[in-house]
Amino acid sequence: MDWQVSRTGHLALGARKLRCALGKGGITLASEKREGDGATPLGRYPLRRVMYRADRVERPVTALPVREIREDDGWCDEPDDAGYNRPVRRPYAASHEALWREDGLYDIILVIGHNDDPPVPGLGSAIFLHCKRGDYEPTEGCVALDPDDVRAFLAEARPGDYLVID
């Protein structure tokens, strides 16, 4: 199934429209996405796996693969590194972001298949669906939902489904 995310900041979940935050850099074609531009890439992306903070939230109910986030989990965002746009273990020598965060944004993460098969250096990393900040403040390029809406979406999502950002 294709799950639609509109440029206006809504994800269609059946008859419901879930409000979502998109990138502070706006929306861009996937071919024009660049590391650090803050833009959400247009495109059709497979749903890969779910990660969550077991110390803060319950395991999400989903048919997708799920694992707990560990304190040393990171995601490489250094285009010149062999681990670019891949999960890494911290400490890690190259630039990366920590997945174990105190702000709650990554309490539940859905990894989508943007620029990962294989990763092309510089075309964007760590594009996730995750929990929103505040009143749907813009993201660094991800799609962010209310935590209850993340859970509702994951309960419906299945292996082989896609997130379509259009």
Backbone as a ProteinNet text record, in pm:
[ID]
protein_1_A
[PRIMARY]
MDWQVSRTGHLALGARKLRCALGKGGITLASEKREGDGATPLGRYPLRRVMYRADRVERPVTALPVREIREDDGWCDEPDDAGYNRPVRRPYAASHEALWREDGLYDIILVIGHNDDPPVPGLGSAIFLHCKRGDYEPTEGCVALDPDDVRAFLAEARPGDYLVID
[TERTIARY]
83.6	0	88.9	42.1	110.6	40.6	117.5	66.7	107.8	12.1	37.2	64.1	173	202.6	197.1	109.4	92.4	190.3	213.3	298.6	238.7	108.9	42.4	57.5	126.2	153	44.5	-2.1	-99.9	-64.8	-85.8	-69	-207.3	-244.9	-375.9	-369.9	-456.4	-467.7	-614.3	-648.5	-788.7	-862.8	-976.1	-1054.7	-998.4	-902.9	-844.2	-727.7	-711.6	-593.1	-516.8	-396.3	-312.6	-222.3	-222.5	-134.1	10.2	101.2	243.1	328.8	448.5	548.5	643.3	688.9	785.2	909.1	1002.9	1132.4	1129.7	1217.8	1230.6	1281.5	1345.2	1393.8	1292.3	1167.5	1062.4	1064.1	1010.7	999.9	1090.1	1158.7	1246.2	1237.5	1273.8	1285.1	1395	1375.7	1477.1	1612.4	1612.2	1738.3	1809.4	1735.8	1795.2	1819.7	1783.7	1805.4	1956.1	1997.5	2138	2150.7	2257.6	2283.5	2279.3	2200.3	2195.5	2105.4	2032.4	1948	1815.5	1781	1657.7	1531.4	1545.5	1429.7	1379.4	1248.8	1186.8	1184.2	1239	1246	1114.1	1069.7	955	994.5	900.6	929.4	848.7	873.7	806.6	911.9	895.4	999.3	946.1	1017.5	973.8	987.7	896.2	903.9	1001	1109.6	1215.8	1196.2	1201.9	1195.8	1162.5	1124.5	1085.9	1184.8	1219.6	1302.1	1230.7	1248.4	1179.3	1259.1	1231.7	1294.9	1213.3	1255.7	1182.9	1177.6	1270.1	1268.4	1164.2	1105.7	1010.8	873.1	867.1	739.5	727.2	604.2	579.7	616.3	647.7	677.9	559.2	584.4	474.1	413.8	283.5	213.8	224.2	292.2	312.5	355.7	331	378.2	519.6	571.6	707.1	810.7	933.6	1039.6	1061.2	1082.5	1096.3	1216.1	1288.1	1392.2	1404.9	1455.6	1477.2	1597.2	1588.4	1702.9	1793.5	1922.7	2023	2091.3	2148	2213	2326.3	2387.8	2500.8	2461.6	2332.1	2287.4	2304.7	2354.1	2367.9	2336	2340.2	2315.1	2414.2	2496.8	2604.4	2548.8	2591.6	2550.2	2670.1	2783.4	2905.4	2916.1	2891.5	2891.5	3019.9	3134.2	3260.5	3293.3	3206.1	3230.5	3162.6	3225.8	3169.8	3036.8	3012	2888	2776.8	2794.7	2697	2555.3	2461.7	2320	2295.4	2370.5	2357.7	2361	2300.4	2312.9	2457.2	2501.7	2637.1	2630.7	2739.5	2752.9	2839.6	2791.5	2864.2	2952.2	3064.8	3118.6	3157.1	3148.3	3179	3260.4	3368.3	3463.4	3403.7	3322.1	3265.5	3139.8	3097.3	2976.5	2855.9	2775.7	2657.1	2560.3	2438	2345.3	2313.4	2288.4	2250.7	2103.2	2068.7	1928.7	1867.1	1950.8	1906.3	1900.4	1780.9	1764.1	1679.1	1700.8	1624.1	1496.5	1484.6	1370.3	1245.1	1251.5	1134	1106.1	1177	1151.4	1171.1	1269.9	1302.1	1255.8	1155.2	1101.3	1047.8	994.3	955.1	1001.3	1075	1127.6	1085.7	1036.8	1018.3	1125.8	1214.3	1318.8	1255.6	1265	1214.6	1333.4	1309.4	1417.3	1457.7	1487.4	1539.3	1691.3	1743.5	1888	1962.5	1910.4	1976.5	2008	1977.7	1994.7	2052.7	2180.7	2276.9	2273	2333.1	2341.1	2433.1	2388	2469.7	2519.6	2652.1	2705.5	2649.1	2598.3	2551.1	2404.7	2331.6	2191.8	2093	2142.7	2054.1	2057.4	2054.2	2059.6	1955.7	1925.9	1840	1704.5	1642.2	1506	1411.4	1350.4	1264.6	1122.2	1031.2	903.3	918.9	897.2	919.6	819.4	835.6	743.8	770.3	663.4	671.7	732.9	777.2	824.9	720.4	683.7	593.3	465.7	430.8	309.9	345.6	401.4	439.6	546.3	649.3	761.8	829.8	884.9	951.1	1066.3	1092	1195.9	1322.7	1420.9	1544.6	1531.8	1409.1	1383.7	1294.1	1264.5	1181	1032.9	950.7	806.6	781.4	713.2	690	540.9	495.4	355.6	343.7	222.8	193.6	225.3	281	315.2	198	76.3	-39.6	-66	-42.3	-61.3	49.2	172.1	278.9	233.7	183.3	137	21.4	-73.8	-187.8	-140.1	-46.7	7.6	80.2	166.6	243.2	153.5	41.4	-51.7	-112.2	-120.2	-177.7	-72	51.1	158.1	198.4	236.7	276.1	407.8	482.8	600.2	557.1	636.6	604.4	530	488.4	421	523.4	472.8	556.4	498.9	588.3	550	574.1	470.2	479.2	466.5	573.3	574.5	553.7	437.2	406.2	335.6
-117.2	0	124.6	227.2	355.7	448.5	503.7	598.7	737.6	824.3	955.9	1062.6	1135.8	1255.2	1371.9	1468.4	1581.1	1693.8	1777.5	1895.8	1991.2	1978	2065.4	2015.8	1903.9	1855.6	1767.5	1671.3	1574.5	1435.9	1336.7	1197.2	1134.1	1072.9	1008.8	871.1	850.3	721.6	681.9	608.6	578.7	708.2	726.4	848.1	965.3	937.2	1041.4	1108.8	1237.7	1311.2	1347.6	1293.8	1321.1	1439.5	1537.6	1652.7	1607.1	1659.4	1626.8	1748.9	1747	1850	1798.5	1889.8	1857.6	1944.5	1933.6	1998.9	2150.5	2207.1	2353.5	2412.7	2328.9	2373.4	2352	2319.4	2298.6	2156.8	2144.9	2017.2	2026.9	1916.9	1918.7	1786.2	1785.8	1661.1	1577.5	1446.9	1359.8	1377.8	1400.1	1417.6	1547	1642.5	1770.3	1779.2	1676.3	1672.1	1673.6	1753.6	1761.1	1751.1	1689.4	1673.1	1809	1817.7	1938	2049.3	2026.9	2134.6	2151.1	2056.4	2066.7	2042.4	1994.4	1972.6	1829.2	1814.1	1681.9	1640.1	1521.9	1480.2	1420.1	1467	1406.3	1267.7	1175.8	1043.1	934.4	812.4	692.5	605.8	585.1	521.5	399.7	287.4	170.4	193.4	131.9	135.6	27	62.9	-32.5	-100.2	-21.7	-79.6	30.2	-14.4	75.8	60.6	173.1	172.3	256.6	221.1	295.3	294.2	392.9	406.5	327.1	206.7	119.4	175	263.6	323.2	434.6	476.1	587.6	552.9	460	425.8	274.1	229.6	87.9	51.5	-75.1	-124.7	-95.4	-32.6	-4.8	-134.4	-133.3	-244.9	-224.1	-316.1	-304	-437.8	-457.2	-575.4	-554.8	-433.3	-402.8	-453.6	-475.7	-513.7	-403.1	-441.9	-346.4	-384.5	-282.3	-305.9	-184.1	-207.7	-99.6	-15.3	114.8	204	188	174.9	165.6	300.5	322.2	450.1	482.5	380.5	405.4	403.3	404.9	407.3	546.3	548.7	671.8	647.4	754.7	745.7	837.8	782.4	858.1	956.6	1083.4	1186.6	1251.6	1182.4	1231.8	1170.4	1250.3	1195.2	1123	1162.4	1100.1	973.7	933.2	815.1	692.3	576.3	451.1	416.1	469.6	442.4	540.6	626.2	730.9	674.9	742.6	708.6	564.3	525.8	393.4	408	311.8	313.3	284.8	349.3	330	318.9	271.5	264.1	379.4	449.4	561.6	512.6	573.9	685.9	641.6	734.4	709.4	826.9	799	903.5	1007	963.8	1056.8	1124.2	1231.1	1303.6	1209.6	1222.9	1138.2	1204.9	1157.2	1205.1	1091.8	1128.2	1030.6	999	870.8	831.5	831.7	821.4	827.1	974.8	1032.8	1176.6	1202.1	1316.7	1354.1	1431.1	1481.2	1566.6	1490.1	1358.3	1278.2	1262.3	1334.8	1324.6	1183.3	1114.7	981.2	872.6	901.1	795.3	680.6	714.1	614	666.5	583.5	619.7	512.9	556.6	467.4	504.1	410.6	431.9	407.9	508.1	491.2	479.6	421.9	390.8	504.5	620.2	731.2	721.1	718	719	611.2	488.9	383.8	257.5	251.6	124.8	145.6	180.4	213.5	363.7	403.5	546.1	617.4	732.5	816.8	931.9	945.7	1049.8	1188.4	1252.8	1389.6	1407.4	1298.6	1312.7	1299.7	1310.5	1312.9	1185.3	1203.1	1088.9	1106.9	996.5	996.5	1062.7	1026.6	1074.2	971.4	1012	922.9	978.8	895.2	940	926.8	1035.1	1032.5	1122	1137.6	1217.6	1367	1445.2	1588.9	1664	1784.5	1878.4	1988.5	2020.7	2133.1	2126.9	2240.7	2251.8	2228.7	2110.2	2070.3	2161.9	2186.7	2266.3	2192.8	2265.1	2201.2	2110	2009.5	1910.5	1943.8	1856.2	1868.9	1801.8	1761.4	1695.3	1573.6	1536.9	1419.6	1455	1353.4	1368.1	1341	1432.3	1416	1424.8	1331.7	1321.4	1327.4	1354.1	1337.7	1192.6	1165.6	1027.7	929.9	972.9	884.1	853.1	950.1	928.2	839.5	852	759.9	617.7	595.8	461.8	413.3	501.4	463.6	425	502.1	471.1	337	316.5	192	69.8	85.1	-26.4	-70.2	22.7	-7.7	-49.4	-5	-28	-175.1	-218.4	-357.4	-362.2	-471.7	-489.1	-480.5	-413.5	-394.6	-265.2	-192.5	-63.7	46	158.3	272.9	400.7	492.2	628.3	713.1	778.7	860.4	1006.2	1080.7	1222.9	1298.4	1359.6	1429.8	1559.4
0	0	0	-66.5	-65.7	33.6	127.7	226.6	181.5	155.9	97.1	202.8	183.5	262	165.3	192.9	101.9	134.9	37.7	56.7	158.8	184.1	280.2	423.9	443.3	577.8	635.9	556.6	605.1	552.6	636.8	597.3	597.3	484.9	474.1	539.3	639.3	707.8	700	594.4	568.8	541.8	609.3	592.6	673.6	761.2	846.4	776.4	805.3	761.9	887.3	900.3	1016	985.4	1073.4	1055.9	1074.2	992.7	1008.3	978.8	1035	1008.6	901.2	817.5	712.7	731.1	640.4	654.7	655.8	737.5	746.5	615.8	533.4	403	292	329.2	230.7	174.6	55.6	-15.1	-137.7	-170.1	-287.1	-360.1	-486.4	-560.6	-495.9	-491.3	-430.7	-498.6	-628.6	-702.6	-665.9	-605.8	-566	-415.6	-342.4	-196.6	-170.5	-72.6	-35.6	115.4	158.7	301.9	370.7	477.4	558.7	507.5	396.2	342.6	417	504.5	581.4	501.5	377.9	291.1	300.4	285.1	278.4	131.3	99.4	-40.6	-91.3	-206.7	-273.5	-321.4	-320	-373	-305.5	-347.6	-296.7	-229	-97.5	-17.7	57.8	50.3	125.8	276.5	351.6	497.5	539.1	606.1	638.6	774.1	881.7	1016.6	1117	1235.6	1343.8	1457.5	1518.9	1640	1744.6	1870.9	1976.3	2105.2	2192.2	2322.8	2424.6	2456.7	2548.2	2690.3	2724.4	2857.8	2868.7	2754.6	2754.7	2701.5	2605.5	2542.3	2528.5	2514.5	2490.7	2347.9	2328.4	2194.1	2102.2	1987.6	1895	1840.2	1823.1	1760	1609.8	1541.7	1397.5	1340.7	1212.1	1140.8	1086.1	1097.3	1049.3	1148.8	1103.6	1197.9	1301.1	1427.4	1537.9	1623	1670.4	1770.3	1860.8	1979.2	2075.4	2033.8	2060.3	2041.2	2162.1	2136.3	2242.2	2259.9	2376.3	2405.7	2309.7	2250.4	2160.8	2012.4	1982.7	1843.6	1783.1	1661.3	1586.3	1440	1361	1216.8	1148.3	1060.1	996.3	893.3	904.9	809.8	739.7	741.2	676.2	536.2	430.8	295.3	254.8	310.1	270.8	349.3	440.5	522.4	461.6	475.9	424.4	491.1	610.2	681.6	652.2	551.8	521.4	505.5	570.6	571.5	616.1	717.3	776.7	929.1	998.6	1144.3	1185	1291.5	1343.4	1495.6	1554	1699.3	1745.8	1847.5	1904.3	2018.7	2039.4	1961.7	1820.6	1729.4	1589	1539.5	1468.9	1430.7	1334.6	1240.3	1141.7	1198.4	1133.6	1175	1174.1	1277.9	1292.4	1388.4	1389.5	1490.8	1586.1	1710.4	1812.9	1798.2	1803.5	1799.8	1939.6	2041.3	2181	2217.7	2212.2	2232.6	2355	2415.9	2534.6	2501.2	2377.5	2343.1	2300.9	2290.1	2256.6	2108.2	2022.4	1878.5	1825.8	1879.8	1832.3	1929.5	2009.4	2095.4	2010.5	1891.8	1791.5	1656.2	1584.5	1452.2	1352.4	1236.6	1123.4	1021.6	993.8	893.4	756.6	669	533	437.9	322.8	229.2	138.3	195.9	115.6	105.1	-16.3	-42.9	34.2	32.2	110.1	31.8	-96.5	-168.7	-307.7	-318.1	-211.6	-181.4	-68.4	-38.5	-137.5	-184.2	-271.7	-185.2	-170.4	-83.4	-114	-8.6	-19.1	-54	-88.8	-129.3	-13.3	107.9	223.6	304.3	435.5	527.2	637.2	703.5	822.8	797.4	685.9	660.3	722	832.2	910.3	918.4	964.3	1016.6	1167	1241.6	1385.6	1456.5	1586	1668	1647.1	1653.1	1629	1747.5	1717.7	1819.8	1832.9	1957.3	1983	1901.7	1843.5	1761.8	1615.2	1587.3	1451.4	1393.5	1473.9	1425	1310.2	1212.9	1098.8	1143	1060.9	1088	1010	1021.6	943.8	807.2	770.5	641.8	655.4	778	806	799.5	822.4	841.3	988.7	1058	1201.7	1233.3	1316	1356.1	1507.4	1555.1	1696.8	1734.8	1852	1889.6	1877.9	1913.3	1897.5	1751.1	1663.5	1520.5	1462.9	1514.4	1473.3	1503.5	1623.2	1662.9	1575	1546.8	1462.5	1322.4	1267.7	1135.9	1137.1	1236.2	1242.6	1258.6	1327.8	1345.9	1212	1116.7	984.8	882.2	900.6	802.4	797.7	679.1	656.6	578.3	592.9	506.6	359.8	279.9	139.1	111.4	217	200.7	171.5	119.4	85.5	144.9	177.3	213.7	89	40.9	-79.2	-38.6	-56.6	-23.9	-155	-168.1	-293.3	-265
[MASK]
++++++++++++++++++++++++++++++++++++++++++++++++++++++++++++++++++++++++++++++++++++++++++++++++++++++++++++++++++++++++++++++++++++++++++++++++++++++++++++++++++++++

